[in-house]
Amino acid sequence: MMKPLKAKVSISMDEEDLAKIKILAEYDGRNLSQYINIVLKRHIARLEQKDGAET
């Protein structure tokens, strides 16, 4: 089974927030990209459960 292709994106964020996210990613044993992907997927899943909608 092939992994889905991932799109590269560029975002801007506050330096302070980025520093915190890097610390959380390191604590979780993941690189920054992996950590952000997981956090966003979890957030989307919670929203879908709450609203009963799929995006």
mmCIF entry with sequence, helices, sheets and N, C-alpha, C, O atoms, coordinates in Angstrom:
data_MODEL
# 
_entry.id   MODEL 
# 
_entity.id                         1 
_entity.type                       polymer 
_entity.pdbx_number_of_molecules   1 
# 
_entity_poly.entity_id                      1 
_entity_poly.type                           'polypeptide(L)' 
_entity_poly.nstd_linkage                   no 
_entity_poly.nstd_monomer                   no 
_entity_poly.pdbx_seq_one_letter_code       MMKPLKAKVSISMDEEDLAKIKILAEYDGRNLSQYINIVLKRHIARLEQKDGAET 
_entity_poly.pdbx_seq_one_letter_code_can   MMKPLKAKVSISMDEEDLAKIKILAEYDGRNLSQYINIVLKRHIARLEQKDGAET 
_entity_poly.pdbx_strand_id                 A 
# 
loop_
_entity_poly_seq.entity_id 
_entity_poly_seq.num 
_entity_poly_seq.mon_id 
_entity_poly_seq.hetero 
1 1  MET n 
1 2  MET n 
1 3  LYS n 
1 4  PRO n 
1 5  LEU n 
1 6  LYS n 
1 7  ALA n 
1 8  LYS n 
1 9  VAL n 
1 10 SER n 
1 11 ILE n 
1 12 SER n 
1 13 MET n 
1 14 ASP n 
1 15 GLU n 
1 16 GLU n 
1 17 ASP n 
1 18 LEU n 
1 19 ALA n 
1 20 LYS n 
1 21 ILE n 
1 22 LYS n 
1 23 ILE n 
1 24 LEU n 
1 25 ALA n 
1 26 GLU n 
1 27 TYR n 
1 28 ASP n 
1 29 GLY n 
1 30 ARG n 
1 31 ASN n 
1 32 LEU n 
1 33 SER n 
1 34 GLN n 
1 35 TYR n 
1 36 ILE n 
1 37 ASN n 
1 38 ILE n 
1 39 VAL n 
1 40 LEU n 
1 41 LYS n 
1 42 ARG n 
1 43 HIS n 
1 44 ILE n 
1 45 ALA n 
1 46 ARG n 
1 47 LEU n 
1 48 GLU n 
1 49 GLN n 
1 50 LYS n 
1 51 ASP n 
1 52 GLY n 
1 53 ALA n 
1 54 GLU n 
1 55 THR n 
# 
_struct_asym.id          A 
_struct_asym.entity_id   1 
# 
loop_
_struct_conf.conf_type_id 
_struct_conf.id 
_struct_conf.pdbx_PDB_helix_id 
_struct_conf.beg_label_comp_id 
_struct_conf.beg_label_asym_id 
_struct_conf.beg_label_seq_id 
_struct_conf.pdbx_beg_PDB_ins_code 
_struct_conf.end_label_comp_id 
_struct_conf.end_label_asym_id 
_struct_conf.end_label_seq_id 
_struct_conf.pdbx_end_PDB_ins_code 
_struct_conf.beg_auth_comp_id 
_struct_conf.beg_auth_asym_id 
_struct_conf.beg_auth_seq_id 
_struct_conf.end_auth_comp_id 
_struct_conf.end_auth_asym_id 
_struct_conf.end_auth_seq_id 
_struct_conf.pdbx_PDB_helix_class 
_struct_conf.details 
_struct_conf.pdbx_PDB_helix_length 
HELX_P HELX_P1 AA1 GLU A 15 ? TYR A 27 ? GLU A 15 TYR A 27 1 ? 13 
HELX_P HELX_P2 AA2 LEU A 32 ? ASP A 51 ? LEU A 32 ASP A 51 1 ? 20 
# 
_struct_conf_type.id          HELX_P 
_struct_conf_type.criteria    ? 
_struct_conf_type.reference   ? 
# 
loop_
_atom_site.group_PDB 
_atom_site.id 
_atom_site.type_symbol 
_atom_site.label_atom_id 
_atom_site.label_alt_id 
_atom_site.label_comp_id 
_atom_site.label_asym_id 
_atom_site.label_entity_id 
_atom_site.label_seq_id 
_atom_site.pdbx_PDB_ins_code 
_atom_site.Cartn_x 
_atom_site.Cartn_y 
_atom_site.Cartn_z 
_atom_site.occupancy 
_atom_site.B_iso_or_equiv 
_atom_site.pdbx_formal_charge 
_atom_site.auth_seq_id 
_atom_site.auth_comp_id 
_atom_site.auth_asym_id 
_atom_site.auth_atom_id 
_atom_site.pdbx_PDB_model_num 
ATOM 1   N N  . MET A 1 1  ? 0.846   -1.182 0.000  1.00 0.00 ? 1  MET A N  1 
ATOM 2   C CA . MET A 1 1  ? 0.000   0.000  0.000  1.00 0.00 ? 1  MET A CA 1 
ATOM 3   C C  . MET A 1 1  ? 0.891   1.244  0.000  1.00 0.00 ? 1  MET A C  1 
ATOM 4   O O  . MET A 1 1  ? 1.798   1.366  0.824  1.00 0.00 ? 1  MET A O  1 
ATOM 5   N N  . MET A 1 2  ? 0.628   2.156  -0.921 1.00 0.00 ? 2  MET A N  1 
ATOM 6   C CA . MET A 1 2  ? 1.437   3.374  -1.033 1.00 0.00 ? 2  MET A CA 1 
ATOM 7   C C  . MET A 1 2  ? 0.954   4.433  -0.051 1.00 0.00 ? 2  MET A C  1 
ATOM 8   O O  . MET A 1 2  ? -0.243  4.582  0.192  1.00 0.00 ? 2  MET A O  1 
ATOM 9   N N  . LYS A 1 3  ? 1.905   5.158  0.500  1.00 0.00 ? 3  LYS A N  1 
ATOM 10  C CA . LYS A 1 3  ? 1.550   6.283  1.352  1.00 0.00 ? 3  LYS A CA 1 
ATOM 11  C C  . LYS A 1 3  ? 0.993   7.395  0.474  1.00 0.00 ? 3  LYS A C  1 
ATOM 12  O O  . LYS A 1 3  ? 1.429   7.559  -0.666 1.00 0.00 ? 3  LYS A O  1 
ATOM 13  N N  . PRO A 1 4  ? 0.031   8.166  0.993  1.00 0.00 ? 4  PRO A N  1 
ATOM 14  C CA . PRO A 1 4  ? -0.491  9.280  0.198  1.00 0.00 ? 4  PRO A CA 1 
ATOM 15  C C  . PRO A 1 4  ? 0.601   10.332 -0.017 1.00 0.00 ? 4  PRO A C  1 
ATOM 16  O O  . PRO A 1 4  ? 1.455   10.539 0.846  1.00 0.00 ? 4  PRO A O  1 
ATOM 17  N N  . LEU A 1 5  ? 0.564   10.979 -1.155 1.00 0.00 ? 5  LEU A N  1 
ATOM 18  C CA . LEU A 1 5  ? 1.519   12.044 -1.440 1.00 0.00 ? 5  LEU A CA 1 
ATOM 19  C C  . LEU A 1 5  ? 1.240   13.227 -0.536 1.00 0.00 ? 5  LEU A C  1 
ATOM 20  O O  . LEU A 1 5  ? 0.090   13.522 -0.213 1.00 0.00 ? 5  LEU A O  1 
ATOM 21  N N  . LYS A 1 6  ? 2.282   13.885 -0.140 1.00 0.00 ? 6  LYS A N  1 
ATOM 22  C CA . LYS A 1 6  ? 2.138   15.050 0.724  1.00 0.00 ? 6  LYS A CA 1 
ATOM 23  C C  . LYS A 1 6  ? 2.503   16.296 -0.058 1.00 0.00 ? 6  LYS A C  1 
ATOM 24  O O  . LYS A 1 6  ? 3.466   16.308 -0.825 1.00 0.00 ? 6  LYS A O  1 
ATOM 25  N N  . ALA A 1 7  ? 1.717   17.347 0.150  1.00 0.00 ? 7  ALA A N  1 
ATOM 26  C CA . ALA A 1 7  ? 1.979   18.629 -0.497 1.00 0.00 ? 7  ALA A CA 1 
ATOM 27  C C  . ALA A 1 7  ? 2.847   19.471 0.435  1.00 0.00 ? 7  ALA A C  1 
ATOM 28  O O  . ALA A 1 7  ? 2.665   19.460 1.652  1.00 0.00 ? 7  ALA A O  1 
ATOM 29  N N  . LYS A 1 8  ? 3.777   20.189 -0.148 1.00 0.00 ? 8  LYS A N  1 
ATOM 30  C CA . LYS A 1 8  ? 4.602   21.101 0.636  1.00 0.00 ? 8  LYS A CA 1 
ATOM 31  C C  . LYS A 1 8  ? 3.883   22.441 0.710  1.00 0.00 ? 8  LYS A C  1 
ATOM 32  O O  . LYS A 1 8  ? 3.358   22.936 -0.287 1.00 0.00 ? 8  LYS A O  1 
ATOM 33  N N  . VAL A 1 9  ? 3.868   23.020 1.911  1.00 0.00 ? 9  VAL A N  1 
ATOM 34  C CA . VAL A 1 9  ? 3.243   24.329 2.111  1.00 0.00 ? 9  VAL A CA 1 
ATOM 35  C C  . VAL A 1 9  ? 4.206   25.222 2.874  1.00 0.00 ? 9  VAL A C  1 
ATOM 36  O O  . VAL A 1 9  ? 5.095   24.753 3.584  1.00 0.00 ? 9  VAL A O  1 
ATOM 37  N N  . SER A 1 10 ? 4.010   26.484 2.712  1.00 0.00 ? 10 SER A N  1 
ATOM 38  C CA . SER A 1 10 ? 4.802   27.461 3.444  1.00 0.00 ? 10 SER A CA 1 
ATOM 39  C C  . SER A 1 10 ? 3.831   28.319 4.251  1.00 0.00 ? 10 SER A C  1 
ATOM 40  O O  . SER A 1 10 ? 2.853   28.840 3.714  1.00 0.00 ? 10 SER A O  1 
ATOM 41  N N  . ILE A 1 11 ? 4.110   28.459 5.538  1.00 0.00 ? 11 ILE A N  1 
ATOM 42  C CA . ILE A 1 11 ? 3.249   29.281 6.386  1.00 0.00 ? 11 ILE A CA 1 
ATOM 43  C C  . ILE A 1 11 ? 4.102   30.274 7.160  1.00 0.00 ? 11 ILE A C  1 
ATOM 44  O O  . ILE A 1 11 ? 5.310   30.096 7.316  1.00 0.00 ? 11 ILE A O  1 
ATOM 45  N N  . SER A 1 12 ? 3.455   31.308 7.632  1.00 0.00 ? 12 SER A N  1 
ATOM 46  C CA . SER A 1 12 ? 4.117   32.280 8.504  1.00 0.00 ? 12 SER A CA 1 
ATOM 47  C C  . SER A 1 12 ? 3.487   32.166 9.878  1.00 0.00 ? 12 SER A C  1 
ATOM 48  O O  . SER A 1 12 ? 2.270   32.041 10.008 1.00 0.00 ? 12 SER A O  1 
ATOM 49  N N  . MET A 1 13 ? 4.326   32.210 10.903 1.00 0.00 ? 13 MET A N  1 
ATOM 50  C CA . MET A 1 13 ? 3.806   32.177 12.263 1.00 0.00 ? 13 MET A CA 1 
ATOM 51  C C  . MET A 1 13 ? 4.736   32.953 13.175 1.00 0.00 ? 13 MET A C  1 
ATOM 52  O O  . MET A 1 13 ? 5.890   33.225 12.844 1.00 0.00 ? 13 MET A O  1 
ATOM 53  N N  . ASP A 1 14 ? 4.202   33.298 14.325 1.00 0.00 ? 14 ASP A N  1 
ATOM 54  C CA . ASP A 1 14 ? 4.999   34.020 15.302 1.00 0.00 ? 14 ASP A CA 1 
ATOM 55  C C  . ASP A 1 14 ? 6.171   33.150 15.754 1.00 0.00 ? 14 ASP A C  1 
ATOM 56  O O  . ASP A 1 14 ? 6.021   31.943 15.943 1.00 0.00 ? 14 ASP A O  1 
ATOM 57  N N  . GLU A 1 15 ? 7.330   33.766 15.925 1.00 0.00 ? 15 GLU A N  1 
ATOM 58  C CA . GLU A 1 15 ? 8.529   33.053 16.368 1.00 0.00 ? 15 GLU A CA 1 
ATOM 59  C C  . GLU A 1 15 ? 8.291   32.347 17.700 1.00 0.00 ? 15 GLU A C  1 
ATOM 60  O O  . GLU A 1 15 ? 8.745   31.221 17.902 1.00 0.00 ? 15 GLU A O  1 
ATOM 61  N N  . GLU A 1 16 ? 7.579   33.012 18.604 1.00 0.00 ? 16 GLU A N  1 
ATOM 62  C CA . GLU A 1 16 ? 7.315   32.438 19.923 1.00 0.00 ? 16 GLU A CA 1 
ATOM 63  C C  . GLU A 1 16 ? 6.492   31.149 19.805 1.00 0.00 ? 16 GLU A C  1 
ATOM 64  O O  . GLU A 1 16 ? 6.779   30.162 20.483 1.00 0.00 ? 16 GLU A O  1 
ATOM 65  N N  . ASP A 1 17 ? 5.469   31.161 18.944 1.00 0.00 ? 17 ASP A N  1 
ATOM 66  C CA . ASP A 1 17 ? 4.645   29.963 18.743 1.00 0.00 ? 17 ASP A CA 1 
ATOM 67  C C  . ASP A 1 17 ? 5.467   28.849 18.107 1.00 0.00 ? 17 ASP A C  1 
ATOM 68  O O  . ASP A 1 17 ? 5.350   27.688 18.499 1.00 0.00 ? 17 ASP A O  1 
ATOM 69  N N  . LEU A 1 18 ? 6.292   29.194 17.132 1.00 0.00 ? 18 LEU A N  1 
ATOM 70  C CA . LEU A 1 18 ? 7.129   28.196 16.477 1.00 0.00 ? 18 LEU A CA 1 
ATOM 71  C C  . LEU A 1 18 ? 8.087   27.539 17.466 1.00 0.00 ? 18 LEU A C  1 
ATOM 72  O O  . LEU A 1 18 ? 8.292   26.326 17.428 1.00 0.00 ? 18 LEU A O  1 
ATOM 73  N N  . ALA A 1 19 ? 8.662   28.333 18.338 1.00 0.00 ? 19 ALA A N  1 
ATOM 74  C CA . ALA A 1 19 ? 9.580   27.791 19.346 1.00 0.00 ? 19 ALA A CA 1 
ATOM 75  C C  . ALA A 1 19 ? 8.857   26.797 20.252 1.00 0.00 ? 19 ALA A C  1 
ATOM 76  O O  . ALA A 1 19 ? 9.403   25.746 20.588 1.00 0.00 ? 19 ALA A O  1 
ATOM 77  N N  . LYS A 1 20 ? 7.633   27.130 20.645 1.00 0.00 ? 20 LYS A N  1 
ATOM 78  C CA . LYS A 1 20 ? 6.850   26.233 21.505 1.00 0.00 ? 20 LYS A CA 1 
ATOM 79  C C  . LYS A 1 20 ? 6.506   24.935 20.777 1.00 0.00 ? 20 LYS A C  1 
ATOM 80  O O  . LYS A 1 20 ? 6.584   23.853 21.359 1.00 0.00 ? 20 LYS A O  1 
ATOM 81  N N  . ILE A 1 21 ? 6.129   25.045 19.511 1.00 0.00 ? 21 ILE A N  1 
ATOM 82  C CA . ILE A 1 21 ? 5.776   23.861 18.728 1.00 0.00 ? 21 ILE A CA 1 
ATOM 83  C C  . ILE A 1 21 ? 6.994   22.955 18.545 1.00 0.00 ? 21 ILE A C  1 
ATOM 84  O O  . ILE A 1 21 ? 6.875   21.731 18.603 1.00 0.00 ? 21 ILE A O  1 
ATOM 85  N N  . LYS A 1 22 ? 8.151   23.553 18.326 1.00 0.00 ? 22 LYS A N  1 
ATOM 86  C CA . LYS A 1 22 ? 9.378   22.761 18.191 1.00 0.00 ? 22 LYS A CA 1 
ATOM 87  C C  . LYS A 1 22 ? 9.668   21.983 19.471 1.00 0.00 ? 22 LYS A C  1 
ATOM 88  O O  . LYS A 1 22 ? 10.082  20.825 19.415 1.00 0.00 ? 22 LYS A O  1 
ATOM 89  N N  . ILE A 1 23 ? 9.453   22.612 20.615 1.00 0.00 ? 23 ILE A N  1 
ATOM 90  C CA . ILE A 1 23 ? 9.674   21.940 21.903 1.00 0.00 ? 23 ILE A CA 1 
ATOM 91  C C  . ILE A 1 23 ? 8.692   20.779 22.056 1.00 0.00 ? 23 ILE A C  1 
ATOM 92  O O  . ILE A 1 23 ? 9.081   19.688 22.474 1.00 0.00 ? 23 ILE A O  1 
ATOM 93  N N  . LEU A 1 24 ? 7.425   21.009 21.720 1.00 0.00 ? 24 LEU A N  1 
ATOM 94  C CA . LEU A 1 24 ? 6.418   19.954 21.822 1.00 0.00 ? 24 LEU A CA 1 
ATOM 95  C C  . LEU A 1 24 ? 6.729   18.793 20.886 1.00 0.00 ? 24 LEU A C  1 
ATOM 96  O O  . LEU A 1 24 ? 6.561   17.630 21.253 1.00 0.00 ? 24 LEU A O  1 
ATOM 97  N N  . ALA A 1 25 ? 7.182   19.109 19.681 1.00 0.00 ? 25 ALA A N  1 
ATOM 98  C CA . ALA A 1 25 ? 7.539   18.061 18.717 1.00 0.00 ? 25 ALA A CA 1 
ATOM 99  C C  . ALA A 1 25 ? 8.703   17.228 19.249 1.00 0.00 ? 25 ALA A C  1 
ATOM 100 O O  . ALA A 1 25 ? 8.684   16.000 19.172 1.00 0.00 ? 25 ALA A O  1 
ATOM 101 N N  . GLU A 1 26 ? 9.704   17.898 19.783 1.00 0.00 ? 26 GLU A N  1 
ATOM 102 C CA . GLU A 1 26 ? 10.858  17.181 20.332 1.00 0.00 ? 26 GLU A CA 1 
ATOM 103 C C  . GLU A 1 26 ? 10.431  16.293 21.501 1.00 0.00 ? 26 GLU A C  1 
ATOM 104 O O  . GLU A 1 26 ? 10.863  15.145 21.604 1.00 0.00 ? 26 GLU A O  1 
ATOM 105 N N  . TYR A 1 27 ? 9.592   16.821 22.368 1.00 0.00 ? 27 TYR A N  1 
ATOM 106 C CA . TYR A 1 27 ? 9.099   16.056 23.511 1.00 0.00 ? 27 TYR A CA 1 
ATOM 107 C C  . TYR A 1 27 ? 8.332   14.818 23.055 1.00 0.00 ? 27 TYR A C  1 
ATOM 108 O O  . TYR A 1 27 ? 8.383   13.773 23.703 1.00 0.00 ? 27 TYR A O  1 
ATOM 109 N N  . ASP A 1 28 ? 7.618   14.945 21.930 1.00 0.00 ? 28 ASP A N  1 
ATOM 110 C CA . ASP A 1 28 ? 6.820   13.848 21.375 1.00 0.00 ? 28 ASP A CA 1 
ATOM 111 C C  . ASP A 1 28 ? 7.678   12.897 20.526 1.00 0.00 ? 28 ASP A C  1 
ATOM 112 O O  . ASP A 1 28 ? 7.187   11.869 20.061 1.00 0.00 ? 28 ASP A O  1 
ATOM 113 N N  . GLY A 1 29 ? 8.955   13.240 20.326 1.00 0.00 ? 29 GLY A N  1 
ATOM 114 C CA . GLY A 1 29 ? 9.859   12.387 19.555 1.00 0.00 ? 29 GLY A CA 1 
ATOM 115 C C  . GLY A 1 29 ? 9.616   12.446 18.063 1.00 0.00 ? 29 GLY A C  1 
ATOM 116 O O  . GLY A 1 29 ? 9.846   11.468 17.351 1.00 0.00 ? 29 GLY A O  1 
ATOM 117 N N  . ARG A 1 30 ? 9.155   13.587 17.587 1.00 0.00 ? 30 ARG A N  1 
ATOM 118 C CA . ARG A 1 30 ? 8.840   13.744 16.157 1.00 0.00 ? 30 ARG A CA 1 
ATOM 119 C C  . ARG A 1 30 ? 9.543   14.973 15.594 1.00 0.00 ? 30 ARG A C  1 
ATOM 120 O O  . ARG A 1 30 ? 9.946   15.874 16.329 1.00 0.00 ? 30 ARG A O  1 
ATOM 121 N N  . ASN A 1 31 ? 9.680   14.985 14.267 1.00 0.00 ? 31 ASN A N  1 
ATOM 122 C CA . ASN A 1 31 ? 10.193  16.211 13.663 1.00 0.00 ? 31 ASN A CA 1 
ATOM 123 C C  . ASN A 1 31 ? 9.037   17.212 13.549 1.00 0.00 ? 31 ASN A C  1 
ATOM 124 O O  . ASN A 1 31 ? 7.873   16.855 13.731 1.00 0.00 ? 31 ASN A O  1 
ATOM 125 N N  . LEU A 1 32 ? 9.363   18.427 13.255 1.00 0.00 ? 32 LEU A N  1 
ATOM 126 C CA . LEU A 1 32 ? 8.376   19.507 13.232 1.00 0.00 ? 32 LEU A CA 1 
ATOM 127 C C  . LEU A 1 32 ? 7.228   19.207 12.259 1.00 0.00 ? 32 LEU A C  1 
ATOM 128 O O  . LEU A 1 32 ? 6.059   19.384 12.601 1.00 0.00 ? 32 LEU A O  1 
ATOM 129 N N  . SER A 1 33 ? 7.560   18.764 11.073 1.00 0.00 ? 33 SER A N  1 
ATOM 130 C CA . SER A 1 33 ? 6.539   18.488 10.055 1.00 0.00 ? 33 SER A CA 1 
ATOM 131 C C  . SER A 1 33 ? 5.590   17.378 10.509 1.00 0.00 ? 33 SER A C  1 
ATOM 132 O O  . SER A 1 33 ? 4.373   17.507 10.378 1.00 0.00 ? 33 SER A O  1 
ATOM 133 N N  . GLN A 1 34 ? 6.145   16.292 11.039 1.00 0.00 ? 34 GLN A N  1 
ATOM 134 C CA . GLN A 1 34 ? 5.305   15.189 11.528 1.00 0.00 ? 34 GLN A CA 1 
ATOM 135 C C  . GLN A 1 34 ? 4.375   15.677 12.634 1.00 0.00 ? 34 GLN A C  1 
ATOM 136 O O  . GLN A 1 34 ? 3.186   15.361 12.641 1.00 0.00 ? 34 GLN A O  1 
ATOM 137 N N  . TYR A 1 35 ? 4.918   16.433 13.548 1.00 0.00 ? 35 TYR A N  1 
ATOM 138 C CA . TYR A 1 35 ? 4.134   16.904 14.685 1.00 0.00 ? 35 TYR A CA 1 
ATOM 139 C C  . TYR A 1 35 ? 2.987   17.802 14.235 1.00 0.00 ? 35 TYR A C  1 
ATOM 140 O O  . TYR A 1 35 ? 1.852   17.628 14.679 1.00 0.00 ? 35 TYR A O  1 
ATOM 141 N N  . ILE A 1 36 ? 3.275   18.754 13.361 1.00 0.00 ? 36 ILE A N  1 
ATOM 142 C CA . ILE A 1 36 ? 2.227   19.658 12.870 1.00 0.00 ? 36 ILE A CA 1 
ATOM 143 C C  . ILE A 1 36 ? 1.144   18.867 12.135 1.00 0.00 ? 36 ILE A C  1 
ATOM 144 O O  . ILE A 1 36 ? -0.042  19.150 12.302 1.00 0.00 ? 36 ILE A O  1 
ATOM 145 N N  . ASN A 1 37 ? 1.535   17.884 11.327 1.00 0.00 ? 37 ASN A N  1 
ATOM 146 C CA . ASN A 1 37 ? 0.555   17.048 10.623 1.00 0.00 ? 37 ASN A CA 1 
ATOM 147 C C  . ASN A 1 37 ? -0.364  16.327 11.598 1.00 0.00 ? 37 ASN A C  1 
ATOM 148 O O  . ASN A 1 37 ? -1.580  16.310 11.410 1.00 0.00 ? 37 ASN A O  1 
ATOM 149 N N  . ILE A 1 38 ? 0.207   15.735 12.632 1.00 0.00 ? 38 ILE A N  1 
ATOM 150 C CA . ILE A 1 38 ? -0.592  15.000 13.618 1.00 0.00 ? 38 ILE A CA 1 
ATOM 151 C C  . ILE A 1 38 ? -1.547  15.940 14.353 1.00 0.00 ? 38 ILE A C  1 
ATOM 152 O O  . ILE A 1 38 ? -2.725  15.626 14.524 1.00 0.00 ? 38 ILE A O  1 
ATOM 153 N N  . VAL A 1 39 ? -1.040  17.078 14.782 1.00 0.00 ? 39 VAL A N  1 
ATOM 154 C CA . VAL A 1 39 ? -1.885  18.033 15.514 1.00 0.00 ? 39 VAL A CA 1 
ATOM 155 C C  . VAL A 1 39 ? -3.044  18.511 14.636 1.00 0.00 ? 39 VAL A C  1 
ATOM 156 O O  . VAL A 1 39 ? -4.180  18.593 15.102 1.00 0.00 ? 39 VAL A O  1 
ATOM 157 N N  . LEU A 1 40 ? -2.769  18.820 13.390 1.00 0.00 ? 40 LEU A N  1 
ATOM 158 C CA . LEU A 1 40 ? -3.829  19.284 12.491 1.00 0.00 ? 40 LEU A CA 1 
ATOM 159 C C  . LEU A 1 40 ? -4.853  18.184 12.218 1.00 0.00 ? 40 LEU A C  1 
ATOM 160 O O  . LEU A 1 40 ? -6.054  18.450 12.201 1.00 0.00 ? 40 LEU A O  1 
ATOM 161 N N  . LYS A 1 41 ? -4.390  16.950 12.003 1.00 0.00 ? 41 LYS A N  1 
ATOM 162 C CA . LYS A 1 41 ? -5.324  15.841 11.772 1.00 0.00 ? 41 LYS A CA 1 
ATOM 163 C C  . LYS A 1 41 ? -6.236  15.637 12.970 1.00 0.00 ? 41 LYS A C  1 
ATOM 164 O O  . LYS A 1 41 ? -7.440  15.437 12.808 1.00 0.00 ? 41 LYS A O  1 
ATOM 165 N N  . ARG A 1 42 ? -5.672  15.685 14.170 1.00 0.00 ? 42 ARG A N  1 
ATOM 166 C CA . ARG A 1 42 ? -6.482  15.527 15.384 1.00 0.00 ? 42 ARG A CA 1 
ATOM 167 C C  . ARG A 1 42 ? -7.494  16.656 15.520 1.00 0.00 ? 42 ARG A C  1 
ATOM 168 O O  . ARG A 1 42 ? -8.645  16.428 15.893 1.00 0.00 ? 42 ARG A O  1 
ATOM 169 N N  . HIS A 1 43 ? -7.065  17.858 15.220 1.00 0.00 ? 43 HIS A N  1 
ATOM 170 C CA . HIS A 1 43 ? -7.961  19.016 15.302 1.00 0.00 ? 43 HIS A CA 1 
ATOM 171 C C  . HIS A 1 43 ? -9.124  18.866 14.310 1.00 0.00 ? 43 HIS A C  1 
ATOM 172 O O  . HIS A 1 43 ? -10.281 19.098 14.661 1.00 0.00 ? 43 HIS A O  1 
ATOM 173 N N  . ILE A 1 44 ? -8.809  18.482 13.092 1.00 0.00 ? 44 ILE A N  1 
ATOM 174 C CA . ILE A 1 44 ? -9.847  18.287 12.074 1.00 0.00 ? 44 ILE A CA 1 
ATOM 175 C C  . ILE A 1 44 ? -10.816 17.189 12.496 1.00 0.00 ? 44 ILE A C  1 
ATOM 176 O O  . ILE A 1 44 ? -12.027 17.341 12.335 1.00 0.00 ? 44 ILE A O  1 
ATOM 177 N N  . ALA A 1 45 ? -10.298 16.085 13.033 1.00 0.00 ? 45 ALA A N  1 
ATOM 178 C CA . ALA A 1 45 ? -11.157 14.978 13.481 1.00 0.00 ? 45 ALA A CA 1 
ATOM 179 C C  . ALA A 1 45 ? -12.106 15.442 14.585 1.00 0.00 ? 45 ALA A C  1 
ATOM 180 O O  . ALA A 1 45 ? -13.284 15.086 14.585 1.00 0.00 ? 45 ALA A O  1 
ATOM 181 N N  . ARG A 1 46 ? -11.586 16.243 15.533 1.00 0.00 ? 46 ARG A N  1 
ATOM 182 C CA . ARG A 1 46 ? -12.453 16.760 16.607 1.00 0.00 ? 46 ARG A CA 1 
ATOM 183 C C  . ARG A 1 46 ? -13.545 17.662 16.048 1.00 0.00 ? 46 ARG A C  1 
ATOM 184 O O  . ARG A 1 46 ? -14.696 17.587 16.478 1.00 0.00 ? 46 ARG A O  1 
ATOM 185 N N  . LEU A 1 47 ? -13.194 18.503 15.102 1.00 0.00 ? 47 LEU A N  1 
ATOM 186 C CA . LEU A 1 47 ? -14.199 19.386 14.502 1.00 0.00 ? 47 LEU A CA 1 
ATOM 187 C C  . LEU A 1 47 ? -15.265 18.584 13.761 1.00 0.00 ? 47 LEU A C  1 
ATOM 188 O O  . LEU A 1 47 ? -16.453 18.898 13.833 1.00 0.00 ? 47 LEU A O  1 
ATOM 189 N N  . GLU A 1 48 ? -14.831 17.549 13.050 1.00 0.00 ? 48 GLU A N  1 
ATOM 190 C CA . GLU A 1 48 ? -15.781 16.717 12.313 1.00 0.00 ? 48 GLU A CA 1 
ATOM 191 C C  . GLU A 1 48 ? -16.713 15.983 13.273 1.00 0.00 ? 48 GLU A C  1 
ATOM 192 O O  . GLU A 1 48 ? -17.907 15.860 12.999 1.00 0.00 ? 48 GLU A O  1 
ATOM 193 N N  . GLN A 1 49 ? -16.189 15.501 14.381 1.00 0.00 ? 49 GLN A N  1 
ATOM 194 C CA . GLN A 1 49 ? -17.035 14.817 15.371 1.00 0.00 ? 49 GLN A CA 1 
ATOM 195 C C  . GLN A 1 49 ? -18.029 15.805 15.989 1.00 0.00 ? 49 GLN A C  1 
ATOM 196 O O  . GLN A 1 49 ? -19.207 15.490 16.161 1.00 0.00 ? 49 GLN A O  1 
ATOM 197 N N  . LYS A 1 50 ? -17.547 16.980 16.312 1.00 0.00 ? 50 LYS A N  1 
ATOM 198 C CA . LYS A 1 50 ? -18.390 17.998 16.945 1.00 0.00 ? 50 LYS A CA 1 
ATOM 199 C C  . LYS A 1 50 ? -19.508 18.451 16.020 1.00 0.00 ? 50 LYS A C  1 
ATOM 200 O O  . LYS A 1 50 ? -20.657 18.580 16.443 1.00 0.00 ? 50 LYS A O  1 
ATOM 201 N N  . ASP A 1 51 ? -19.169 18.693 14.750 1.00 0.00 ? 51 ASP A N  1 
ATOM 202 C CA . ASP A 1 51 ? -20.140 19.215 13.801 1.00 0.00 ? 51 ASP A CA 1 
ATOM 203 C C  . ASP A 1 51 ? -20.880 18.112 13.053 1.00 0.00 ? 51 ASP A C  1 
ATOM 204 O O  . ASP A 1 51 ? -21.893 18.371 12.403 1.00 0.00 ? 51 ASP A O  1 
ATOM 205 N N  . GLY A 1 52 ? -20.375 16.882 13.143 1.00 0.00 ? 52 GLY A N  1 
ATOM 206 C CA . GLY A 1 52 ? -20.992 15.805 12.396 1.00 0.00 ? 52 GLY A CA 1 
ATOM 207 C C  . GLY A 1 52 ? -20.818 15.985 10.908 1.00 0.00 ? 52 GLY A C  1 
ATOM 208 O O  . GLY A 1 52 ? -21.594 15.450 10.116 1.00 0.00 ? 52 GLY A O  1 
ATOM 209 N N  . ALA A 1 53 ? -19.797 16.740 10.521 1.00 0.00 ? 53 ALA A N  1 
ATOM 210 C CA . ALA A 1 53 ? -19.558 17.025 9.103  1.00 0.00 ? 53 ALA A CA 1 
ATOM 211 C C  . ALA A 1 53 ? -18.183 16.537 8.701  1.00 0.00 ? 53 ALA A C  1 
ATOM 212 O O  . ALA A 1 53 ? -17.287 16.402 9.534  1.00 0.00 ? 53 ALA A O  1 
ATOM 213 N N  . GLU A 1 54 ? -18.029 16.279 7.430  1.00 0.00 ? 54 GLU A N  1 
ATOM 214 C CA . GLU A 1 54 ? -16.726 15.922 6.876  1.00 0.00 ? 54 GLU A CA 1 
ATOM 215 C C  . GLU A 1 54 ? -16.254 17.052 6.000  1.00 0.00 ? 54 GLU A C  1 
ATOM 216 O O  . GLU A 1 54 ? -17.040 17.676 5.289  1.00 0.00 ? 54 GLU A O  1 
ATOM 217 N N  . THR A 1 55 ? -14.953 17.313 6.056  1.00 0.00 ? 55 THR A N  1 
ATOM 218 C CA . THR A 1 55 ? -14.401 18.373 5.210  1.00 0.00 ? 55 THR A CA 1 
ATOM 219 C C  . THR A 1 55 ? -13.633 17.782 4.081  1.00 0.00 ? 55 THR A C  1 
ATOM 220 O O  . THR A 1 55 ? -13.089 18.514 3.254  1.00 0.00 ? 55 THR A O  1 
# 
